[in-house]
């Protein structure tokens, strides 16, 4: 999918776009549940379950059942089914490429690493200052200022954003600008902001790994498919890792070790940062990287920990030999 910078830049645009959609969906009436009206709003239109007539004794039970199925259960379970199918085939792509929470996780991880050398408060040791591209990143305590600003800023934004999914956004933002929030609105924003701030400061990826139901069900669906997309490690050239400072491990926002079997990467978000780091260390050519996405029979090798079938290895070796020759030719 491109070079290291191209792949991560592409993912960043997906994350920024979806985060903007998450914040702007209620004000634009794209999606929200208006408690004052008692129904949802979808793409600017009122979205009701269509059972009001039946509740008032004016409609048939069959029509009410059809409306409930069509307007309630089908969108809900259809969306959930689509998410699980994508996870079954490609892993937790939603988490790594779209999830607005995970984009906050990565942002604060990066700031905290610049401030302390550790991506989280629970990291036992500081990460190596030498990055995958050879540059050095020396911790600077002054970065704690933007780190804390990001923690509390994102917490407040999330709290206000969630409230606009439940109450008219114009009312919430108007009351905020005028300083006229109601008692309940103030309590909701205050408590939610405090909860998110604690989570963003102390938990972040730990919540993604152990507390997020959406992530858990995606992981379970992914693990059920031995041939699903997964990060594969070329064990035949593992000796090249001796010249590296575990760059793939260092960049993983979930604090996983990509050069292992699939079972130990249960919460992998398919963010591909490990692949990008390895590609950079190996000279920027994705074909020479020791880490890459694999699927099918190649993915089974990651599940079992045993090499892929000989026929597949030969095709892979031919591709690798051509890439190495091309690289040597450039030198």
C-alpha positions in Angstrom: 0.0 0.0 0.0 2.9 2.3 -0.5 6.0 3.4 1.3 6.3 3.7 5.0 5.5 7.4 5.1 2.8 6.9 2.4 1.1 4.2 4.3 1.0 6.0 7.7 0.1 9.3 6.1 -2.8 7.5 4.4 -3.9 6.0 7.7 -3.6 9.4 9.4 -6.0 10.9 6.9 -8.5 8.2 7.6 -8.2 8.8 11.3 -8.5 12.6 11.0 -11.5 12.3 8.7 -13.3 9.8 10.9 -12.6 11.8 14.0 -14.0 14.9 12.3 -17.1 12.8 11.3 -17.5 11.7 14.9 -17.5 15.2 16.2 -19.6 16.8 13.4 -22.2 14.0 12.8 -24.6 15.4 15.5 -24.4 19.1 14.4 -24.9 18.1 10.8 -27.8 15.8 11.7 -26.0 12.9 10.1 -26.6 10.6 13.1 -27.8 11.2 16.6 -30.4 10.1 19.1 -32.5 13.1 20.2 -33.9 12.4 23.7 -36.1 15.6 23.5 -37.8 14.1 20.4 -37.7 10.5 21.5 -36.2 9.1 18.3 -33.1 9.1 16.2 -32.1 11.4 13.4 -30.3 9.9 10.3 -29.0 12.0 7.4 -31.3 14.8 8.4 -34.5 12.7 8.6 -36.4 11.5 11.6 -35.8 7.8 12.2 -38.4 6.2 14.3 -39.3 2.6 14.9 -42.7 3.1 13.3 -44.7 1.5 16.1 -46.4 4.6 17.4 -49.7 3.8 15.6 -49.7 0.3 17.1 -49.1 1.7 20.6 -52.1 3.9 20.2 -54.3 1.1 18.9 -54.4 2.4 15.4 -52.2 -0.1 13.5 -51.8 -3.8 13.1 -49.3 -5.9 15.0 -47.9 -7.3 11.8 -47.1 -3.8 10.4 -45.5 -2.9 13.8 -43.4 -6.0 13.7 -42.2 -5.3 10.1 -41.3 -1.7 11.0 -39.5 -2.8 14.1 -37.5 -5.4 12.1 -36.8 -3.0 9.2 -36.0 0.2 11.1 -34.5 -1.3 14.3 -33.1 -4.8 14.2 -31.9 -4.8 10.6 -29.7 -1.6 10.8 -28.4 -2.6 14.2 -27.5 -6.2 13.6 -26.6 -5.5 9.9 -24.0 -2.9 10.9 -22.7 -5.2 13.7 -22.5 -8.1 11.2 -20.6 -6.0 8.7 -18.1 -4.9 11.3 -17.5 -8.5 12.4 -17.2 -9.7 8.8 -14.5 -7.1 8.1 -12.7 -8.1 11.4 -13.0 -11.8 10.4 -11.4 -11.1 7.1 -8.9 -8.3 7.8 -8.6 -8.0 11.6 -9.3 -4.9 13.7 -9.1 -2.4 10.8 -11.7 -0.2 12.4 -9.6 0.2 15.5 -6.3 1.0 13.7 -7.7 3.1 10.8 -10.9 4.7 12.0 -11.6 4.5 15.7 -11.6 8.1 17.2 -10.6 6.7 20.6 -7.5 4.9 19.1 -6.4 8.1 17.3 -6.4 9.8 20.7 -4.4 6.8 22.1 -1.7 7.2 19.5 -1.6 11.0 19.8 -1.1 10.9 23.6 1.3 8.0 23.4 3.5 10.0 21.1 3.4 13.1 23.3 4.1 11.1 26.5 7.0 9.4 24.8 8.5 12.8 23.9 8.0 13.9 27.5 9.3 10.8 29.4 10.7 8.4 26.9 7.9 6.0 27.6 4.6 5.8 25.6 2.6 5.1 28.9 3.1 5.6 32.6 3.2 1.8 33.0 6.1 1.1 30.7 8.9 -0.4 32.8 11.8 1.1 30.8 12.2 4.0 28.5 12.3 3.2 24.8 15.5 3.6 22.8 16.1 7.2 21.7 17.1 6.0 18.2 14.1 5.8 15.9 13.6 3.5 12.9 14.9 6.2 10.5 18.1 6.7 12.5 17.0 10.0 14.2 17.3 10.5 17.9 14.4 11.5 20.2 15.6 12.7 23.5 12.9 13.0 26.2 12.0 16.6 27.1 10.0 17.3 30.3 8.5 20.4 28.7 6.4 18.1 26.5 4.4 17.3 29.6 2.6 20.6 29.0 1.2 19.6 25.6 0.6 16.1 26.8 -1.7 17.2 29.7 -3.4 19.8 27.4 -4.1 17.0 25.0 -5.4 14.7 27.8 -7.8 17.2 29.2 -8.7 18.8 25.8 -9.6 15.5 24.2 -11.5 14.4 27.4 -13.6 17.6 27.2 -14.2 17.2 23.5 -15.3 13.6 23.9 -17.7 14.5 26.8 -19.3 17.4 24.8 -19.4 15.3 21.6 -21.2 12.4 23.3 -23.7 14.8 24.9 -24.6 16.2 21.4 -25.5 12.7 20.3 -28.3 12.7 23.0 -29.4 16.4 23.1 -29.8 19.0 20.3 -26.2 20.1 19.4 -27.3 23.7 18.9 -28.6 23.9 22.5 -25.4 22.3 23.9 -22.9 24.5 22.0 -25.1 27.6 22.5 -25.2 27.0 26.2 -21.5 26.4 26.3 -20.7 29.7 24.5 -23.1 31.6 26.7 -22.1 29.9 29.9 -25.7 28.8 30.5 -25.4 25.0 30.8 -28.2 23.4 32.8 -27.3 21.5 35.9 -27.7 18.1 34.2 -25.6 19.2 31.2 -22.9 20.5 33.5 -22.9 17.3 35.5 -22.7 15.1 32.4 -19.8 17.1 30.9 -17.9 17.4 34.2 -18.2 13.7 35.1 -17.6 12.5 31.6 -14.6 14.8 31.2 -13.0 13.6 34.4 -13.6 9.9 33.5 -12.1 10.4 30.0 -9.1 12.3 31.4 -8.3 9.5 33.8 -8.6 7.0 31.0 -6.5 9.0 28.6 -3.9 9.6 31.2 -3.6 6.2 32.8 -5.3 3.6 30.6 -5.5 4.3 26.8 -4.2 1.1 25.1 -5.0 -0.9 28.2 -8.7 0.0 27.7 -8.4 -1.0 24.0 -6.9 -4.3 25.0 -9.1 -5.3 28.0 -12.1 -2.9 28.3 -13.5 -2.2 24.8 -16.3 -4.5 23.8 -16.1 -3.4 20.2 -12.5 -4.3 20.0 -13.0 -7.6 21.9 -15.6 -8.9 19.5 -13.5 -7.9 16.5 -10.6 -9.8 18.0 -12.7 -12.9 18.6 -14.0 -12.8 15.0 -10.5 -12.4 13.7 -9.1 -15.2 15.7 -11.8 -17.5 14.3 -10.4 -17.2 10.8 -6.9 -18.8 10.6 -6.5 -17.3 7.1 -7.4 -13.7 7.9 -5.0 -10.9 7.3 -2.2 -10.8 9.9 1.3 -9.3 10.3 3.7 -12.0 9.2 7.4 -12.2 10.1 10.0 -13.6 7.7 11.8 -16.0 10.0 14.3 -17.0 7.3 15.9 -13.6 7.5 15.6 -13.1 11.2 19.3 -12.6 11.5 18.8 -9.1 10.1 17.0 -8.2 13.3 20.4 -8.2 15.1 21.2 -4.8 13.6 17.9 -3.3 14.8 16.9 -2.1 18.2 13.5 -3.8 18.1 12.0 -0.9 16.2 8.8 -2.8 15.4 8.2 -3.5 19.1 8.9 0.1 20.1 6.4 1.7 17.8 3.4 -0.6 18.5 0.7 1.5 20.2 -0.8 -1.6 21.8 2.6 -2.6 23.2 2.6 -6.0 21.4 5.5 -7.9 19.9 4.8 -8.3 16.1 7.4 -11.0 15.5 5.3 -13.8 17.2 2.4 -16.1 16.6 -1.1 -14.7 16.0 -2.5 -15.8 19.4 -0.1 -13.4 21.1 -1.2 -10.6 18.9 -4.9 -11.0 19.9 -5.5 -7.2 20.2 -3.5 -6.2 17.1 -5.2 -3.2 15.4 -3.6 -3.6 12.0 -2.2 -0.1 12.2 0.9 -1.4 10.4 3.3 0.8 12.3 5.5 -2.3 12.9 5.5 -2.9 9.2 6.4 0.7 8.5 9.2 0.7 11.1 10.7 -2.5 9.7 10.5 -1.2 6.1 12.4 2.0 7.1 15.1 0.0 8.9 15.5 -2.2 5.8 16.0 0.8 3.5 12.5 1.9 2.7 11.6 -1.0 0.3 8.4 -2.7 1.4 9.4 -5.8 -0.5 12.5 -6.2 1.6 10.8 -5.7 5.0 10.8 -8.6 7.4 7.3 -7.8 8.4 4.3 -7.6 6.0 0.6 -8.3 5.8 -0.1 -11.9 4.9 -3.3 -13.9 4.4 -4.5 -17.3 3.2 -2.0 -20.1 3.7 0.7 -17.7 4.6 -1.5 -16.5 7.5 -1.8 -20.1 8.8 1.9 -20.1 9.2 1.6 -17.2 11.7 -1.2 -19.1 13.6 0.8 -22.3 13.9 4.3 -20.9 14.2 5.4 -23.2 11.4 6.8 -22.1 8.0 4.4 -21.8 5.0 4.3 -24.6 2.4 7.4 -25.0 0.2 5.6 -23.8 -3.0 4.6 -20.5 -1.4 8.0 -20.0 0.0 9.6 -20.4 -3.4 7.3 -17.7 -4.9 8.2 -15.5 -2.0 11.9 -16.1 -2.4 11.7 -15.2 -6.1 10.0 -11.9 -5.2 12.5 -11.2 -2.4 15.5 -12.0 -4.7 14.3 -9.5 -7.3 13.7 -6.8 -4.6 17.2 -7.3 -3.2 18.8 -7.2 -6.6 17.0 -4.0 -7.3 18.1 -2.5 -4.1 21.7 -3.4 -4.7 21.5 -2.0 -8.2 20.5 1.4 -6.8 23.5 1.3 -4.5 
